[in-house]
């Protein structure tokens, strides 16, 4: 089997470990859609869409039109890049996604005075280096508006929580979980700590599987907050996240690619 990694970081730990396993039974090549636009794309049985840039999504869509197997699909990946569409789709399906509103820019909200409750402000389009910040006051909003004057954003009310994000990942239906200190906490983000699946609240695995079905994702991550008594709020869904440090994740990826490439 020939596997092509669509990414600018083929040395990412998950991809590198999976590539070592693939090398025993086939060929692995990497192609960066943004580094060599217009160059010939390697032929492969399966393409892994790890890059999420507009050029990468466009390439993946063209490959699919020619009948290629792409994981995740361009359409599924794009749905997770638009946080407005993400929230609307999840809430329409009855999933406990944080209430989300969309603004063309932050200026009017910043000029409206003190927010009635702490807010979480994010870039509408999920990407590297995007805006994710907590704003408790009008002064916070003004600072963000000055730094990101033309950025389309989504705004959510801050969900009170113990300060830890639950990171749940799925690879071909196999789940992995970890917790880490939230990037919005006063102490900042911490490294993730693996959590055994049996320690999760009982309905969380089912919720993660529902998300995968709803968004047509094979590899994805879900950020959850525990609001008390195991009641979750979904705050983000990511197509093809890093899944770092999870025992069995490279093997799960290899198994998924093998099944899809048959």
Sine and cosine of phi, psi and omega as CSV:
sin_phi,cos_phi,sin_psi,cos_psi,sin_omega,cos_omega
0.00,0.00,0.65,-0.76,0.03,-1.00
-0.94,-0.33,0.84,-0.55,-0.04,-1.00
-0.90,-0.43,0.71,-0.70,0.05,-1.00
-0.89,-0.45,0.82,-0.58,0.05,-1.00
-1.00,-0.03,0.90,-0.44,0.07,-1.00
-1.00,-0.01,1.00,-0.06,-0.13,-0.99
-0.27,-0.96,0.37,-0.93,0.15,-0.99
-0.99,-0.15,0.02,1.00,-0.03,-1.00
-0.73,-0.68,0.93,0.36,0.01,-1.00
-0.91,0.40,-0.27,0.96,0.04,-1.00
-1.00,0.08,0.07,1.00,0.07,-1.00
-0.79,0.61,0.66,-0.75,-0.12,-0.99
-0.79,0.61,-0.69,0.73,-0.01,-1.00
-0.90,0.43,-0.72,0.69,-0.02,-1.00
-0.93,0.38,-0.64,0.77,-0.01,-1.00
-0.90,0.43,-0.68,0.73,0.00,-1.00
-0.92,0.39,-0.67,0.75,0.03,-1.00
-0.92,0.40,-0.62,0.79,0.00,-1.00
-0.88,0.47,-0.61,0.79,0.03,-1.00
-0.89,0.45,-0.59,0.81,0.04,-1.00
-0.95,0.30,-0.65,0.76,0.02,-1.00
-0.90,0.44,-0.57,0.82,-0.07,-1.00
-0.86,0.51,-0.36,0.93,0.00,-1.00
-0.97,0.23,-0.29,0.96,-0.10,-1.00
-0.72,-0.69,0.01,1.00,-0.03,-1.00
-0.14,-0.99,-0.49,-0.87,-0.07,-1.00
-0.80,-0.59,0.66,-0.75,0.06,-1.00
-0.84,-0.54,0.78,-0.63,0.08,-1.00
-0.79,-0.61,0.39,-0.92,0.03,-1.00
-0.86,-0.51,0.55,-0.83,0.02,-1.00
-0.60,-0.80,0.82,-0.58,0.03,-1.00
-0.99,-0.13,0.95,-0.32,-0.05,-1.00
-0.88,0.48,-0.39,0.92,-0.05,-1.00
-1.00,-0.09,-0.31,0.95,-0.06,-1.00
-1.00,0.07,-0.48,0.88,-0.07,-1.00
-0.69,-0.73,0.86,0.51,-0.01,-1.00
-0.87,0.49,0.71,-0.71,0.01,-1.00
1.00,0.00,-0.25,0.97,0.02,-1.00
-0.97,0.24,0.29,-0.96,-0.07,-1.00
-0.94,0.35,0.77,-0.64,0.02,-1.00
-0.99,0.14,0.74,-0.67,-0.01,-1.00
-0.86,0.50,0.59,-0.81,0.10,-1.00
-0.97,0.25,0.66,-0.75,-0.02,-1.00
-0.45,-0.89,0.32,-0.95,0.09,-1.00
-0.99,0.17,-0.56,0.83,-0.01,-1.00
-0.64,-0.77,0.68,-0.73,0.08,-1.00
-0.92,-0.39,0.73,-0.68,0.06,-1.00
-0.97,-0.23,0.90,-0.43,-0.08,-1.00
-1.00,0.01,1.00,0.10,0.04,-1.00
-1.00,0.02,-0.52,0.85,0.06,-1.00
-0.98,0.22,0.63,-0.78,-0.08,-1.00
-0.85,-0.52,0.32,0.95,0.01,-1.00
-0.96,0.28,0.32,-0.95,0.04,-1.00
-0.82,0.57,-0.64,0.77,0.01,-1.00
-0.91,0.42,-0.63,0.77,0.01,-1.00
-0.92,0.40,-0.66,0.75,0.02,-1.00
-0.90,0.43,-0.65,0.76,0.01,-1.00
-0.90,0.43,-0.66,0.75,0.03,-1.00
-0.89,0.45,-0.71,0.70,-0.01,-1.00
-0.87,0.49,-0.65,0.76,0.02,-1.00
-0.89,0.46,-0.65,0.76,0.03,-1.00
-0.91,0.41,-0.64,0.76,0.03,-1.00
-0.88,0.47,-0.66,0.75,0.01,-1.00
-0.90,0.43,-0.62,0.78,0.02,-1.00
-0.87,0.49,-0.47,0.88,0.01,-1.00
-1.00,0.03,0.05,1.00,0.05,-1.00
0.99,-0.11,0.13,0.99,-0.03,-1.00
-0.97,0.26,0.46,-0.89,0.11,-0.99
-1.00,0.03,0.87,-0.50,0.00,-1.00
-0.84,-0.54,0.78,-0.63,0.02,-1.00
-0.85,-0.52,0.85,-0.52,-0.27,0.96
-0.95,0.31,0.26,-0.97,0.02,-1.00
-0.91,0.42,0.35,-0.94,0.04,-1.00
-0.87,0.49,-0.67,0.74,-0.03,-1.00
-0.91,0.41,-0.68,0.73,0.01,-1.00
-0.91,0.42,-0.64,0.77,0.03,-1.00
-0.90,0.43,-0.69,0.73,-0.02,-1.00
-0.89,0.46,-0.59,0.81,0.02,-1.00
-0.87,0.49,-0.52,0.85,0.00,-1.00
-1.00,0.07,-0.15,0.99,0.07,-1.00
-0.99,0.11,-0.43,0.90,-0.04,-1.00
-0.98,-0.19,0.97,-0.24,-0.08,-1.00
-0.93,0.37,-0.40,0.92,0.07,-1.00
-0.94,0.35,-0.77,0.63,0.03,-1.00
-0.88,0.47,-0.63,0.78,0.02,-1.00
-0.84,0.55,-0.78,0.63,-0.04,-1.00
-0.91,0.42,-0.68,0.73,-0.02,-1.00
-0.89,0.45,-0.69,0.72,-0.01,-1.00
-0.91,0.42,-0.71,0.70,-0.04,-1.00
-0.91,0.42,-0.72,0.70,-0.04,-1.00
-0.93,0.36,-0.58,0.81,0.05,-1.00
-0.89,0.45,-0.48,0.88,0.02,-1.00
-1.00,0.05,0.03,1.00,0.02,-1.00
0.99,0.11,0.23,0.97,0.02,-1.00
-0.99,0.16,0.49,-0.87,-0.07,-1.00
-0.98,0.17,0.89,0.45,0.02,-1.00
-1.00,0.06,0.60,-0.80,0.01,-1.00
-0.85,0.53,0.69,-0.73,0.06,-1.00
-0.85,0.53,0.75,-0.66,-0.19,-0.98
-0.71,-0.71,0.74,-0.67,0.13,-0.99
-0.85,-0.53,0.44,-0.90,-0.11,-0.99
-0.91,-0.42,0.68,-0.73,0.04,-1.00
-0.79,-0.61,0.61,-0.79,0.05,-1.00
-0.91,0.42,-0.53,0.85,0.06,-1.00
-0.31,-0.95,0.25,-0.97,-0.12,-0.99
-1.00,0.09,-0.30,0.95,-0.13,-0.99
-0.78,0.63,-0.80,0.60,-0.02,-1.00
-0.86,0.51,-0.63,0.78,0.03,-1.00
-0.91,0.40,-0.65,0.76,0.01,-1.00
-0.90,0.44,-0.54,0.84,-0.02,-1.00
-0.99,0.14,-0.15,0.99,-0.09,-1.00
-0.99,0.13,-0.07,1.00,0.02,-1.00
0.98,-0.21,-0.26,-0.97,-0.09,-1.00
-0.92,0.38,0.73,-0.68,0.08,-1.00
-0.93,0.36,0.54,-0.84,-0.02,-1.00
-0.93,0.36,-0.32,0.95,0.01,-1.00
-0.45,-0.89,0.36,-0.93,0.08,-1.00
-0.83,0.56,0.60,-0.80,-0.06,-1.00
-0.86,-0.51,0.44,-0.90,0.19,-0.98
-0.92,-0.39,0.82,-0.57,-0.05,-1.00
-0.92,-0.39,0.77,-0.64,-0.01,-1.00
-0.72,-0.69,0.50,-0.87,0.18,-0.98
-0.84,0.53,0.64,-0.77,0.05,-1.00
-0.88,0.47,-0.65,0.76,-0.01,-1.00
-0.99,-0.10,0.88,-0.48,0.03,-1.00
-0.96,0.29,0.77,-0.64,-0.02,-1.00
-0.24,-0.97,0.17,-0.99,0.06,-1.00
-0.88,0.47,0.69,-0.72,0.06,-1.00
0.95,0.30,0.33,0.94,-0.02,-1.00
-0.97,0.23,0.08,-1.00,-0.03,-1.00
-1.00,0.08,0.83,-0.56,0.18,-0.98
-0.61,-0.79,0.93,-0.36,-0.10,-1.00
-0.46,-0.89,0.44,-0.90,0.11,-0.99
-0.99,-0.13,0.66,-0.75,0.03,-1.00
-0.77,-0.63,0.92,-0.38,-0.01,-1.00
-1.00,-0.07,-0.39,0.92,-0.13,-0.99
-0.73,-0.69,0.20,-0.98,0.08,-1.00
-0.89,0.45,-0.56,0.83,0.04,-1.00
-0.89,0.45,-0.63,0.77,0.07,-1.00
-0.87,0.49,-0.70,0.71,-0.01,-1.00
-0.90,0.43,-0.62,0.78,0.01,-1.00
-0.91,0.42,-0.64,0.77,0.03,-1.00
-0.90,0.44,-0.68,0.73,0.01,-1.00
-0.92,0.40,-0.65,0.76,0.00,-1.00
-0.90,0.44,-0.58,0.81,0.03,-1.00
-0.94,0.35,-0.60,0.80,-0.03,-1.00
-0.98,0.20,-0.46,0.89,-0.05,-1.00
-0.77,-0.64,0.89,0.46,-0.19,-0.98
-0.90,0.43,-0.53,0.85,-0.09,-1.00
-0.91,-0.41,0.29,0.96,-0.09,-1.00
-1.00,0.09,0.87,-0.50,0.19,-0.98
-0.90,0.43,0.69,-0.72,-0.12,-0.99
-0.72,-0.69,0.30,-0.95,0.26,-0.97
-0.90,-0.43,0.51,-0.86,-0.06,-1.00
-0.79,-0.62,0.75,-0.66,0.05,-1.00
-0.79,-0.61,0.57,-0.82,0.15,-0.99
-0.93,0.37,0.68,-0.73,0.02,-1.00
-0.89,0.46,0.77,-0.64,0.01,-1.00
-1.00,-0.04,0.90,-0.43,0.04,-1.00
-0.84,0.55,0.71,-0.70,-0.05,-1.00
-0.35,-0.94,0.18,-0.98,-0.03,-1.00
-0.94,0.35,-0.05,1.00,0.02,-1.00
0.99,-0.13,0.16,0.99,0.00,-1.00
-0.88,-0.48,0.72,-0.70,0.14,-0.99
-1.00,0.00,0.69,-0.72,0.18,-0.98
-1.00,-0.07,0.84,-0.54,0.02,-1.00
-0.96,-0.27,0.90,-0.43,0.07,-1.00
-0.90,-0.43,0.72,-0.69,-0.03,-1.00
-0.83,-0.56,0.51,-0.86,0.09,-1.00
-0.77,-0.64,0.72,-0.69,0.09,-1.00
-0.77,-0.64,0.96,-0.28,-0.01,-1.00
0.84,0.54,0.56,0.83,0.02,-1.00
1.00,-0.03,-0.23,0.97,0.04,-1.00
-1.00,0.04,0.75,-0.66,-0.11,-0.99
-0.98,-0.21,0.50,-0.87,0.10,-1.00
-0.66,-0.75,0.46,-0.89,-0.06,-1.00
-0.56,-0.83,0.48,-0.88,0.05,-1.00
-0.41,-0.91,0.27,-0.96,0.16,-0.99
-0.84,-0.55,0.47,-0.88,0.11,-0.99
-0.47,-0.88,0.45,-0.89,0.07,-1.00
-0.88,0.47,0.74,-0.67,-0.07,-1.00
-0.90,0.44,0.57,-0.82,0.09,-1.00
-0.91,0.41,-0.27,0.96,0.02,-1.00
-1.00,-0.04,-0.05,1.00,0.02,-1.00
-0.97,0.23,0.39,-0.92,0.00,-1.00
-0.84,0.54,-0.51,0.86,-0.03,-1.00
-1.00,0.06,-0.10,1.00,0.00,-1.00
0.98,0.19,0.10,-1.00,-0.09,-1.00
-0.92,0.39,0.61,-0.79,0.09,-1.00
-0.92,-0.40,0.16,-0.99,0.10,-1.00
-0.94,0.35,0.55,-0.84,0.00,-1.00
-0.94,0.33,0.56,-0.83,0.09,-1.00
-0.90,-0.44,0.82,-0.57,-0.05,-1.00
-0.88,0.47,0.64,-0.77,0.04,-1.00
-0.86,-0.51,0.81,-0.58,0.09,-1.00
-0.87,0.49,0.63,-0.78,-0.08,-1.00
-0.87,0.49,-0.52,0.86,-0.04,-1.00
-0.94,0.34,-0.22,0.97,0.03,-1.00
-1.00,0.01,-0.09,1.00,0.04,-1.00
-0.97,0.24,0.47,-0.88,0.15,-0.99
-0.81,0.58,0.55,-0.83,-0.23,-0.97
-0.87,0.49,-0.49,0.87,-0.08,-1.00
-1.00,-0.07,-0.08,1.00,-0.07,-1.00
-0.92,0.39,-0.71,0.70,0.03,-1.00
-0.84,0.54,-0.68,0.74,0.03,-1.00
-0.87,0.50,-0.65,0.76,0.02,-1.00
-0.88,0.48,-0.68,0.73,0.00,-1.00
-0.90,0.44,-0.66,0.75,0.04,-1.00
-0.90,0.44,-0.62,0.78,0.04,-1.00
-0.88,0.47,-0.64,0.77,0.02,-1.00
-0.89,0.46,-0.70,0.72,0.03,-1.00
-0.86,0.51,-0.67,0.74,0.03,-1.00
-0.91,0.41,-0.69,0.73,-0.06,-1.00
-0.91,0.42,-0.63,0.78,-0.07,-1.00
-0.99,-0.15,0.04,1.00,0.02,-1.00
0.83,0.56,0.74,0.67,-0.04,-1.00
-0.95,-0.32,0.62,-0.79,0.10,-0.99
-0.99,-0.16,-0.57,0.82,0.02,-1.00
-0.78,-0.63,0.86,-0.51,-0.08,-1.00
-0.32,-0.95,0.28,-0.96,0.06,-1.00
-0.81,-0.59,0.50,-0.87,0.02,-1.00
-0.78,-0.62,0.79,-0.62,0.08,-1.00
-0.99,-0.13,0.85,-0.53,-0.04,-1.00
-0.84,-0.54,0.55,-0.83,0.18,-0.98
-0.92,-0.40,0.68,-0.74,0.08,-1.00
-1.00,-0.02,0.93,-0.37,-0.05,-1.00
-1.00,0.01,0.08,1.00,0.02,-1.00
0.84,-0.55,0.67,-0.74,0.00,-1.00
0.85,0.53,0.46,0.89,0.04,-1.00
0.98,0.21,0.19,0.98,0.01,-1.00
-0.99,0.15,0.88,-0.48,-0.11,-0.99
-1.00,-0.08,0.46,-0.89,0.24,-0.97
-0.82,-0.57,0.80,-0.60,0.05,-1.00
-0.99,0.13,0.79,-0.61,0.01,-1.00
-0.91,-0.42,-0.23,0.97,0.05,-1.00
-0.23,-0.97,0.47,-0.88,0.08,-1.00
-0.74,-0.68,0.77,-0.64,-0.10,-1.00
-0.84,-0.54,0.75,-0.66,0.09,-1.00
-1.00,0.10,0.80,-0.60,0.05,-1.00
0.79,0.61,0.89,0.45,0.07,-1.00
-0.97,0.23,-0.06,-1.00,-0.11,-0.99
-0.96,0.29,-0.58,0.81,-0.05,-1.00
0.74,0.67,0.81,0.59,-0.05,-1.00
-0.98,0.20,0.62,-0.78,0.17,-0.98
0.94,0.34,0.32,0.95,-0.02,-1.00
-0.98,-0.19,0.91,-0.41,-0.01,-1.00
-0.87,0.49,0.77,-0.64,0.01,-1.00
1.00,-0.06,-0.16,0.99,-0.03,-1.00
-0.91,0.41,-0.71,0.71,0.04,-1.00
-0.87,0.50,-0.64,0.77,0.02,-1.00
-0.91,0.42,-0.61,0.79,0.04,-1.00
-0.90,0.44,-0.63,0.77,0.01,-1.00
-0.91,0.41,-0.69,0.72,0.03,-1.00
-0.87,0.49,-0.68,0.73,0.02,-1.00
-0.90,0.44,-0.67,0.74,0.03,-1.00
-0.88,0.48,-0.74,0.67,-0.01,-1.00
-0.88,0.47,-0.64,0.76,0.03,-1.00
-0.87,0.49,-0.68,0.74,0.00,-1.00
-0.93,0.38,-0.68,0.74,-0.04,-1.00
-0.95,0.30,-0.45,0.90,-0.04,-1.00
-1.00,0.02,-0.05,1.00,-0.03,-1.00
-0.91,0.41,0.00,0.00,0.00,0.00
